[in-house]
Amino acid sequence: MDDVVVVGAGPTGLTAAIELARRGVRVRVLDAADGPHRGSRGKGMQPRTLELLDAMGVADRLVSLGRFELPIRRHDPDGSVQDVELNPAGVPDATTPWARSLIIPQWRTEQVLRERLGEEGLEVEYGRRVASLSQDESGVRIALEDGQELRAAWVVGADGGSSTVRRELGVGFLGETHEEIRLLLGDVELDGLDRDHWHMFSGAGAAYFALCPLPATSTWQVQIGHSDPEVHASEPVLREFVDALAPRIRVRRVVTSGDWRLNVRMADEYRVGRVLLAGDAAHVHSPAGGQGMNTGISDAINLGWKLAAVASGTAVESLLDTYSAERLPIAAGVLGLSSALTGRRFWQRTSEQVRDALGFGTSYRGGPLAASDDDDGPGPRPGDRAPNAPLVVDGAATDLFAQRRRADWTVLTFGGAEVTAPELPSTVQVLEADALAADAVLREAYGAGDGEVVVIRPDGYVWSRAYPAKATAPGSGGHTVPSAGGRFGSSR
């Protein structure tokens, strides 16, 4: 019996599988398709998503294959143009290495994640379509359409908006479909436009018409908004729309094409027994704000360390209940944000909407793993994002994000605070913040005082803050740090 079977090999499923495999969990990844998807789909990687993926060591590769600065060029019917910056206020600093959306086609993101999965000795099993599943107290039986049966202790359903796993669970998918809001989508090669701008056209026979060059490729993503249910994306249709824009703009080749219609839906449960839902299987919404893929990856990051701890026996099963408790409110907020942004141009967004779209508004403050009586103190509180800061380790310049890759849990001690324990597990590292800080950024970023201990959880959020005279291991009366026995720390 496998520890975990992940159904679906999109960004969500791949991320979940990597998070499990790199923690020693036996995992298999099944996908109904014959092979990897070729289209660009979700082409916006948000900076907070890059931070989450950095812990598994893929953020730098994604950055090398994408592009941050891609101004929008608005083309008006009279032939005039106007350039607009996507996020002019987005400037990286020592606490935030990425501050703007990264333009990168989804197929490239999936390629990078598959390569990372391969480093764990795993490959996606394509052409494996789930027909049904059932579960008992000890595991889940998965029946495939080819007649084979698998058994796993746990199943992660990341198989998209039409999820077979969700259907088999009988979980409701609440919301509505807006038939009048449709897009023709495609990846094409074309001539006649520069690749230094994201081109948007008004008065071009469509409610919305955009051509976005895809970095490190020869292709463009085409998005054409319309309301006619009789019009479907195909090579002739895409050629007709694009070629009509201007005499010199011509489609050379259509690589992919497809239709999209607006669905705004969310599962009413993320966990049923030993089966958990993530990504589009749990929530679908407008693409406005580039939230779909990013929210799914965030689901997988939140679930991955928790399921790995439960599957390996180092945490009690009730830890998985916090997955739904933390992620359901986030998904509801994303549905509200993306709906509010639908039909609103990039340059019409408020600063708060921009912050939330970039992922920096996400917090688990007040949730089941972040109870605190001191939410108004300086620096990030329990449940908030843990910021980056420059460090010097063994004489070499580095930063906190890079150092966090060395262990799941990071304990920062400030101003002489100590953490003592007979033996800390390898999943925990204790860093003497003042000794490693390259400058004052680390202490300022965390608003830390002398004697304070800050614990960062595996997914890059603050777990706890405390001022013990001497922080100690579980059972010794002081500050609790994560232990191999499954206790995950104090909630202050």
C-alpha positions in Angstrom: 0.0 0.0 0.0 1.3 3.4 -1.0 1.4 6.1 1.7 -0.2 8.7 -0.6 -1.6 8.7 -4.1 -1.9 12.1 -5.7 -4.5 12.3 -8.5 -3.7 15.1 -11.0 -0.3 16.3 -12.3 -1.0 20.0 -12.7 0.9 22.5 -10.5 -1.1 21.6 -7.4 -0.7 17.9 -7.7 3.0 18.1 -8.6 3.7 20.5 -5.7 1.9 18.3 -3.2 3.8 15.2 -4.4 7.2 17.0 -4.1 6.4 18.2 -0.6 5.5 14.7 0.4 8.4 12.9 -1.4 11.1 15.2 -0.1 10.0 14.3 3.4 10.3 10.6 2.8 6.7 9.8 2.1 6.0 7.0 -0.5 3.9 8.7 -3.1 2.5 8.0 -6.6 1.2 10.6 -9.0 -1.6 9.7 -11.5 -3.0 11.7 -14.3 -5.7 10.9 -16.8 -4.1 12.7 -19.7 -1.8 11.0 -22.2 1.0 13.3 -21.4 1.9 16.8 -20.1 -0.3 19.7 -20.9 1.1 22.0 -23.6 -0.8 25.3 -23.0 0.1 28.4 -21.1 -3.1 28.6 -19.0 -2.2 30.2 -15.7 0.8 32.3 -16.8 1.1 34.5 -13.8 3.3 33.3 -10.9 2.7 35.5 -7.9 5.7 36.6 -5.7 4.4 34.9 -2.6 4.0 31.7 -4.6 7.7 32.0 -5.5 8.5 32.3 -1.8 6.6 29.2 -1.0 8.3 27.2 -3.8 11.7 28.5 -2.8 11.8 26.1 0.1 11.8 23.2 -2.3 14.6 24.8 -4.4 12.7 25.7 -7.7 12.1 29.4 -7.4 15.4 30.5 -9.0 14.8 28.2 -12.0 11.3 29.5 -12.5 12.6 33.1 -12.4 15.3 32.3 -15.0 12.6 31.1 -17.4 10.1 33.9 -16.8 9.9 37.7 -16.9 8.9 40.2 -14.2 8.8 43.5 -16.1 6.3 43.3 -18.9 4.4 46.6 -19.4 1.0 46.6 -20.9 0.6 48.4 -24.3 -3.0 49.6 -24.8 -4.0 49.9 -28.5 -6.9 52.2 -29.2 -9.1 52.1 -32.3 -7.5 55.3 -33.7 -4.1 53.6 -33.7 -2.7 55.4 -30.7 -1.0 53.4 -27.9 -0.4 53.9 -24.2 2.0 52.0 -22.0 1.0 51.0 -18.4 3.2 49.4 -15.8 1.6 46.3 -14.2 2.8 47.0 -10.7 4.9 50.2 -10.6 5.1 50.0 -6.8 6.5 46.5 -6.8 10.2 46.8 -5.8 12.1 43.9 -4.2 14.0 44.6 -1.0 15.9 42.6 1.6 12.7 41.2 3.2 10.9 40.5 -0.1 13.1 39.1 -2.9 10.2 39.1 -5.5 7.7 41.9 -5.6 5.9 41.5 -9.0 4.1 38.8 -10.8 6.3 36.5 -12.9 5.1 35.9 -16.4 5.8 32.2 -17.2 3.6 29.7 -19.1 2.0 27.1 -17.0 3.4 24.2 -19.1 6.9 25.6 -18.2 6.0 25.7 -14.5 4.8 22.1 -14.7 8.0 21.1 -16.5 10.2 22.5 -13.7 8.0 20.8 -11.0 8.2 17.5 -12.9 12.0 17.8 -13.0 12.1 18.5 -9.3 9.8 15.5 -8.7 12.3 13.4 -10.7 15.0 14.4 -8.3 13.0 12.5 -5.7 13.0 9.4 -8.0 9.4 9.8 -9.1 7.6 10.2 -12.4 4.0 11.0 -13.3 2.0 8.0 -14.4 0.1 9.3 -17.4 -3.0 7.7 -18.9 -4.2 6.5 -15.4 -7.8 7.7 -15.1 -9.6 7.1 -11.8 -12.9 5.4 -12.2 -14.0 5.2 -8.6 -12.7 5.1 -5.0 -13.8 3.9 -1.7 -12.3 4.1 1.8 -12.3 2.4 5.2 -10.5 3.1 8.4 -7.1 1.8 7.2 -6.9 3.2 3.6 -8.4 4.1 0.2 -9.1 1.8 -2.7 -8.7 3.4 -6.1 -10.1 1.7 -9.1 -8.7 2.8 -12.5 -10.4 2.7 -15.8 -7.9 0.2 -17.1 -9.1 -2.3 -14.5 -6.2 -2.0 -12.1 -6.8 -1.3 -8.4 -4.5 0.6 -6.1 -4.6 1.1 -2.3 -3.2 4.0 -0.4 -3.3 5.2 3.1 -4.2 8.7 1.8 -5.4 10.3 -1.4 -5.0 13.9 -2.6 -7.5 14.9 -5.2 -5.9 17.6 -7.4 -7.7 16.6 -10.6 -9.2 19.9 -11.6 -12.6 21.6 -11.7 -14.4 18.5 -13.0 -12.7 16.3 -10.3 -13.5 12.6 -10.3 -12.2 12.4 -6.8 -14.6 15.1 -5.6 -17.5 13.5 -7.3 -16.7 10.1 -5.8 -16.7 11.8 -2.3 -20.1 13.4 -2.9 -18.7 16.8 -1.9 -20.8 19.7 -3.0 -19.3 22.3 -5.4 -21.2 25.4 -4.5 -21.4 28.4 -6.8 -22.6 29.4 -10.2 -21.7 29.3 -13.9 -21.7 32.6 -15.9 -22.5 31.4 -19.5 -22.3 35.0 -20.8 -18.6 35.4 -19.8 -16.4 33.4 -22.1 -12.9 33.4 -23.5 -11.3 32.0 -26.6 -7.8 30.8 -25.5 -4.8 29.7 -27.5 -1.0 29.6 -27.7 0.2 30.9 -31.1 3.3 32.0 -33.0 2.7 35.3 -34.7 4.5 38.1 -36.5 4.1 41.9 -36.4 4.3 42.7 -32.7 7.2 43.4 -30.4 7.7 40.9 -27.5 8.5 43.7 -24.9 4.9 44.4 -24.2 1.7 42.7 -23.2 -0.6 44.0 -26.0 -4.3 44.8 -25.3 -6.7 46.0 -28.0 -9.9 47.8 -27.6 -12.6 48.0 -30.3 -11.3 44.9 -32.0 -14.6 43.0 -32.2 -14.3 41.5 -28.7 -15.0 42.6 -25.1 -11.4 41.8 -24.2 -8.5 41.1 -26.6 -5.0 40.4 -25.3 -1.8 39.0 -26.8 0.9 38.2 -24.2 4.4 37.1 -25.3 5.5 34.0 -23.3 9.1 34.4 -22.1 11.7 31.8 -23.2 9.4 30.6 -25.9 8.4 31.6 -29.4 4.7 31.7 -28.6 2.1 34.1 -27.4 -1.0 33.6 -25.3 -4.2 34.8 -26.9 -7.2 35.7 -24.8 -10.4 36.9 -26.6 -13.5 37.7 -24.5 -16.9 37.1 -26.0 -20.4 36.1 -25.1 -21.5 34.0 -28.2 -22.0 30.3 -27.2 -21.8 29.3 -30.8 -18.2 30.6 -31.2 -15.5 28.1 -30.2 -11.7 28.4 -30.2 -10.1 26.7 -33.2 -7.2 27.4 -35.5 -9.4 29.2 -38.1 -11.2 31.2 -35.5 -8.0 32.4 -33.7 -6.4 33.2 -37.1 -9.4 35.3 -38.1 -9.5 37.3 -34.9 -5.8 38.0 -34.7 -5.2 38.6 -38.4 -8.0 41.3 -38.3 -6.1 43.4 -35.8 -3.7 45.1 -38.2 -2.3 44.5 -41.6 1.1 43.4 -40.3 -0.1 41.1 -37.5 -0.4 37.5 -38.7 -0.6 34.2 -37.0 2.1 31.8 -38.2 1.1 28.7 -36.2 -1.5 27.7 -33.6 0.0 25.5 -31.0 -3.1 25.0 -28.7 -6.6 26.3 -28.5 -9.5 26.0 -26.2 -12.7 27.6 -24.7 -13.2 28.9 -21.2 -16.3 30.0 -19.4 -16.6 31.6 -16.0 -17.3 29.2 -13.1 -17.2 30.5 -9.5 -17.5 27.5 -7.3 -16.0 26.1 -4.1 -16.1 22.7 -2.3 -17.9 22.8 1.0 -15.4 20.3 2.4 -11.7 19.8 1.8 -11.4 16.5 3.7 -13.5 13.4 3.8 -11.8 10.8 5.8 -8.6 9.8 4.2 -9.2 11.9 1.0 -8.3 15.6 0.7 -9.0 18.0 -2.1 -6.7 20.8 -3.4 -6.5 23.3 -6.2 -9.2 23.5 -8.9 -10.8 20.3 -7.4 -11.6 22.5 -4.4 -12.2 25.9 -5.9 -12.6 27.5 -9.4 -13.0 31.2 -10.2 -12.3 34.0 -12.6 -8.7 34.2 -13.9 -8.7 37.9 -13.1 -5.8 38.6 -10.8 -4.0 35.4 -11.7 -5.2 33.5 -8.6 -6.1 30.0 -9.8 -2.7 28.2 -10.1 -1.3 30.2 -7.2 -4.0 29.3 -4.8 -3.7 25.7 -5.8 0.0 25.7 -5.1 -0.6 27.4 -1.8 -3.1 24.6 -0.9 -0.5 22.0 -1.7 2.2 23.7 0.4 -0.1 24.0 3.4 -1.2 20.4 3.0 2.1 18.9 2.2 4.0 19.2 5.4 0.9 18.3 7.5 0.1 15.2 5.5 3.8 14.1 5.5 3.9 14.5 9.3 0.7 12.4 9.7 1.7 9.8 7.1 5.1 9.3 8.8 3.5 9.0 12.3 5.1 12.1 13.7 1.8 14.0 14.1 -1.7 13.0 15.1 -4.3 12.8 12.4 -6.2 15.8 13.7 -3.5 18.0 12.3 -5.1 17.5 8.9 -8.3 19.2 10.1 -6.3 22.4 10.2 -5.8 22.2 6.4 -9.5 22.9 5.8 -9.7 25.3 8.6 -6.9 27.4 7.2 -7.5 27.1 3.5 -11.2 27.4 3.2 -11.3 31.0 4.3 -8.4 31.8 1.9 -10.3 30.2 -1.0 -13.4 32.2 -0.2 -11.4 35.4 -0.1 -9.8 34.6 -3.4 -13.2 33.9 -5.0 -14.3 37.4 -3.8 -11.1 39.0 -5.0 -11.1 37.5 -8.5 -14.8 38.3 -8.9 -14.2 41.9 -7.9 -11.4 42.1 -10.5 -13.4 40.6 -13.3 -13.8 43.2 -16.0 -11.5 45.6 -14.1 -8.3 46.5 -16.0 -4.9 46.2 -14.3 -4.5 49.9 -13.9 -7.9 50.2 -12.2 -7.0 48.0 -9.2 -6.7 49.4 -5.6 -3.4 49.0 -3.7 -5.1 46.5 -1.4 -6.3 44.4 -4.3 -2.8 44.4 -5.8 -1.4 43.3 -2.4 -3.9 40.5 -2.1 -3.4 39.4 -5.7 0.4 39.2 -5.2 -0.3 36.9 -2.2 1.1 39.2 0.5 -2.4 39.6 2.1 -2.6 35.9 3.0 -2.4 35.2 6.7 -3.6 32.3 9.0 -3.7 34.7 12.0 -6.4 33.6 14.4 -6.6 30.1 12.9 -6.3 26.8 14.7 -2.5 26.9 14.6 -2.0 30.6 15.3 -4.0 31.4 18.4 -2.4 34.4 20.1 -3.4 37.0 22.6 -0.8 39.4 21.2 -1.8 40.0 17.6 -1.1 43.7 17.8 2.6 43.4 18.7 5.5 44.5 16.4 6.5 42.3 13.5 4.6 39.4 12.0 2.4 37.7 14.4 1.5 33.9 14.6 -0.1 33.0 11.2 1.6 35.9 9.3 4.1 35.5 6.5 7.7 35.1 7.7 9.8 37.7 5.8 13.3 37.2 4.4 16.5 38.9 5.6 20.2 38.8 4.7 22.4 36.5 6.7 26.1 35.6 6.9 26.7 31.9 7.5 30.2 30.5 7.8 31.5 33.7 6.3 29.3 33.5 3.2 26.5 35.8 2.3 23.1 34.1 2.2 19.5 34.9 3.4 16.9 33.4 5.7 14.9 31.9 2.8 17.9 30.0 1.6 18.7 28.9 5.1 15.2 27.7 5.7 15.7 25.0 3.0 17.9 23.1 5.5 15.1 22.1 7.8 11.3 22.2 8.0 11.1 24.2 11.2 13.3 27.3 11.9 13.7 28.7 15.4 15.1 32.3 15.6 16.5 33.3 18.9 17.2 37.0 19.6 19.3 38.8 22.2 20.6 35.8 24.1 17.5 33.6 24.2 18.4 30.0 24.3 16.7 26.8 23.2 17.8 23.7 25.0 16.8 20.1 24.4 18.3 16.7 24.9 18.1 16.1 21.1 16.3 18.1 18.5 15.0 16.3 15.4 16.7 16.9 12.1 13.5 18.7 11.0 14.3 21.6 13.4 17.1 24.1 13.1 17.9 26.8 15.7 19.5 30.0 14.4 21.1 32.6 16.7 19.6 35.5 14.9 22.0 38.3 16.1 25.1 36.2 15.3 24.0 35.4 11.7 22.3 38.7 10.7 24.2 40.6 8.1 22.7 43.9 9.3 19.7 45.1 11.3 17.1 43.9 8.7 16.4 40.6 10.4 15.6 42.0 13.8 13.6 44.9 12.3 11.7 42.6 9.9 10.5 40.5 12.8 10.1 43.3 15.3 12.0 41.1 17.8 13.2 42.1 21.2 16.0 40.7 23.3 15.2 37.3 24.7 12.5 36.6 22.1 12.1 33.3 20.3 10.3 33.2 16.9 9.3 29.8 15.4 8.7 29.6 11.6 6.6 26.7 10.4 7.5 24.5 7.3 5.3 26.6 4.9 6.9 29.9 5.7 4.4 31.4 8.2 5.1 32.3 11.8 4.1 29.6 14.2 4.8 31.2 17.6 6.6 34.1 19.4 7.6 34.0 23.1 9.8 35.6 25.7 11.0 32.7 27.8 13.9 33.2 30.1 15.3 30.0 28.6 13.3 28.3 25.8 13.3 24.6 26.3 12.2 21.4 24.6 8.7 19.8 25.1 7.9 18.6 28.6 10.6 20.8 30.3 8.3 23.7 31.3 9.6 26.3 28.8 9.0 27.3 25.3 7.9 24.3 23.1 9.6 23.7 19.8 8.5 21.1 17.2 9.4 17.6 18.4 9.8 14.2 16.7 7.0 12.9 18.9 4.4 15.0 17.1 3.8 18.0 19.3 4.2 21.1 17.2 4.8 23.8 19.7 3.1 26.4 21.8 0.5 28.6 20.1 1.9 31.9 21.5 
